[in-house]
Amino acid sequence: TTWKARVLDPYLIKKWGVQEVAIKIPLSKEKERILKEEVTRNIELRLQLTEQESVNIVGYLDFEVFEGTLVMVMKYIKEGSLRKIIGGIGDWRRMEINRAVRIARGVLKGLSIIHRKHIVHRDIKPENILISSNDEVKLIDFSLAIRSCDEKSLRKKGKISGTPSYISPEQLMNEKIDERSDIYSLGVTAYEMFSGGRL
């Protein structure tokens, strides 16, 4: 679960440069294992990306251990996710066309950066796309991300990863995937933005 938190420690305010953050707290040991992978992937991304490249990736700040549990600290985007804007079942809202195009382009920019770093997100959906007040896009949740150059990860059999309504056919069939799977998921998301509904 993700919470908004106010930073009280002056050292952390100076270190992170913000007074409000989002903290991600795992609710089980299995979720904590997944969060450790996400923290690792975010650290790798942070080391690889320049400030300009990371514009469309949510700002990873740090990780802490709280009461024996790992928590991840990220920049807080008060406007929330794309899901909040377009609604869901029983409450679909079609976006204005120009705004939908701006947001789709922002997602594509974020994806182009991580794809150049050989990373496949594997869970692109409205809940994992944050929108700031000026419609700047921030991709979040790299817990399922894998390296596209890692044949072992790409061919790993077992549990299907991703959100069923958004995953590509190759993900659903548990076959080898690459960056195109993220583009497929964005296509499903864009359909929701433009049509105000689901396929």
Sequence and secondary structure as in RCSB ss.txt:
>XXXX:A:sequence
TTWKARVLDPYLIKKWGVQEVAIKIPLSKEKERILKEEVTRNIELRLQLTEQESVNIVGYLDFEVFEGTLVMVMK
YIKEGSLRKIIGGIGDWRRMEINRAVRIARGVLKGLSIIHRKHIVHRDIKPENILISSNDEVKLIDFSLAIRSCD
EKSLRKKGKISGTPSYISPEQLMNEKIDERSDIYSLGVTAYEMFSGGRL
>XXXX:A:secstr
 EEEEE   HHHHHHHS SEEEEE  SSHHHHHHHHHHHHHHHHHHHH  TTGGGGB  EEEEEEETTEEEEEEE
  TT BHHHHH  TT      HHHHHHHHHHHHHHHHHHHHTTEE    SGGGEEE TT  EEE   TT EETT 
HHHHT  SS  S TTT  HHHHTT    THHHHHHHHHHHHHHHHSS  
